[in-house]
């Protein structure tokens, strides 16, 4: 499946195999976007608590998920 708009169009397909593949493609996209934005936030000096609040998750959850690959810089 290629393209975000194509995946969105397929999420309501009557064939579950098509719809579920679309959901999986969108899930991968969301994970990539979250990684990108967490990396940006950390590079701008955001704390794990600030990122967690923006994502609506606990500080521990966001730190565990992203601490291995998000750069840090000095606090803004």
C-alpha positions as YAML, in Angstrom:
chain: A
units: angstrom
residues:
- id: 1
  name: UNK
  ca: [0.00, 0.00, 0.00]
- id: 2
  name: UNK
  ca: [1.47, 3.34, -1.00]
- id: 3
  name: UNK
  ca: [0.63, 6.87, 0.05]
- id: 4
  name: UNK
  ca: [-1.13, 8.26, 3.06]
- id: 5
  name: UNK
  ca: [-4.25, 9.33, 1.21]
- id: 6
  name: UNK
  ca: [-4.53, 5.88, -0.36]
- id: 7
  name: UNK
  ca: [-4.21, 4.26, 3.06]
- id: 8
  name: UNK
  ca: [-6.88, 6.59, 4.45]
- id: 9
  name: UNK
  ca: [-9.21, 5.70, 1.58]
- id: 10
  name: UNK
  ca: [-8.74, 1.99, 2.24]
- id: 11
  name: UNK
  ca: [-9.50, 2.12, 5.98]
- id: 12
  name: UNK
  ca: [-13.22, 1.79, 5.30]
- id: 13
  name: UNK
  ca: [-12.91, -0.84, 2.59]
- id: 14
  name: UNK
  ca: [-15.50, -3.60, 3.02]
- id: 15
  name: UNK
  ca: [-12.70, -6.19, 2.69]
- id: 16
  name: UNK
  ca: [-11.09, -6.53, 6.15]
- id: 17
  name: UNK
  ca: [-7.75, -7.57, 4.66]
- id: 18
  name: UNK
  ca: [-7.57, -4.27, 2.75]
- id: 19
  name: UNK
  ca: [-8.80, -2.22, 5.71]
- id: 20
  name: UNK
  ca: [-6.42, -3.83, 8.17]
- id: 21
  name: UNK
  ca: [-3.42, -3.33, 5.88]
- id: 22
  name: UNK
  ca: [-4.40, 0.34, 5.65]
- id: 23
  name: UNK
  ca: [-4.59, 0.60, 9.44]
- id: 24
  name: UNK
  ca: [-1.15, -1.01, 9.75]
- id: 25
  name: UNK
  ca: [0.31, 1.44, 7.21]
- id: 26
  name: UNK
  ca: [-1.15, 4.40, 9.09]
- id: 27
  name: UNK
  ca: [0.16, 3.03, 12.41]
- id: 28
  name: UNK
  ca: [3.69, 2.89, 10.93]
- id: 29
  name: UNK
  ca: [3.30, 6.48, 9.71]
- id: 30
  name: UNK
  ca: [2.13, 7.69, 13.13]
- id: 31
  name: UNK
  ca: [5.12, 6.00, 14.81]
- id: 32
  name: UNK
  ca: [7.51, 7.70, 12.37]
- id: 33
  name: UNK
  ca: [5.88, 11.09, 12.94]
- id: 34
  name: UNK
  ca: [6.02, 10.66, 16.71]
- id: 35
  name: UNK
  ca: [9.72, 9.74, 16.54]
- id: 36
  name: UNK
  ca: [10.40, 12.82, 14.41]
- id: 37
  name: UNK
  ca: [8.53, 15.21, 16.70]
- id: 38
  name: UNK
  ca: [10.00, 13.80, 19.90]
- id: 39
  name: UNK
  ca: [13.47, 14.16, 18.38]
- id: 40
  name: UNK
  ca: [12.69, 17.78, 17.45]
- id: 41
  name: UNK
  ca: [11.31, 18.56, 20.89]
- id: 42
  name: UNK
  ca: [14.34, 17.07, 22.64]
- id: 43
  name: UNK
  ca: [16.73, 18.95, 20.35]
- id: 44
  name: UNK
  ca: [14.93, 22.16, 21.36]
- id: 45
  name: UNK
  ca: [15.39, 21.33, 25.03]
- id: 46
  name: UNK
  ca: [11.94, 20.01, 25.91]
- id: 47
  name: UNK
  ca: [11.81, 17.82, 28.98]
- id: 48
  name: UNK
  ca: [10.36, 14.32, 28.94]
- id: 49
  name: UNK
  ca: [7.51, 15.65, 31.07]
- id: 50
  name: UNK
  ca: [6.66, 18.34, 28.50]
- id: 51
  name: UNK
  ca: [6.70, 15.83, 25.66]
- id: 52
  name: UNK
  ca: [4.61, 13.36, 27.65]
- id: 53
  name: UNK
  ca: [2.01, 16.03, 28.40]
- id: 54
  name: UNK
  ca: [1.77, 16.98, 24.71]
- id: 55
  name: UNK
  ca: [1.33, 13.32, 23.73]
- id: 56
  name: UNK
  ca: [-1.11, 12.57, 26.55]
- id: 57
  name: UNK
  ca: [1.02, 9.79, 28.05]
- id: 58
  name: UNK
  ca: [3.14, 9.38, 31.17]
- id: 59
  name: UNK
  ca: [6.67, 10.70, 31.36]
- id: 60
  name: UNK
  ca: [7.88, 7.17, 32.02]
- id: 61
  name: UNK
  ca: [6.15, 5.83, 28.89]
- id: 62
  name: UNK
  ca: [7.59, 8.44, 26.56]
- id: 63
  name: UNK
  ca: [11.06, 8.16, 28.09]
- id: 64
  name: UNK
  ca: [11.07, 4.37, 27.80]
- id: 65
  name: UNK
  ca: [9.91, 4.50, 24.18]
- id: 66
  name: UNK
  ca: [12.18, 7.29, 22.94]
- id: 67
  name: UNK
  ca: [15.16, 7.74, 25.24]
- id: 68
  name: UNK
  ca: [17.42, 5.50, 23.19]
- id: 69
  name: UNK
  ca: [17.28, 7.60, 20.04]
- id: 70
  name: UNK
  ca: [16.18, 11.16, 20.83]
- id: 71
  name: UNK
  ca: [19.01, 13.70, 21.10]
- id: 72
  name: UNK
  ca: [19.17, 16.08, 24.01]
- id: 73
  name: UNK
  ca: [20.37, 19.65, 24.19]
- id: 74
  name: UNK
  ca: [20.40, 22.34, 26.80]
- id: 75
  name: UNK
  ca: [17.09, 23.50, 28.24]
- id: 76
  name: UNK
  ca: [15.50, 26.41, 26.38]
...
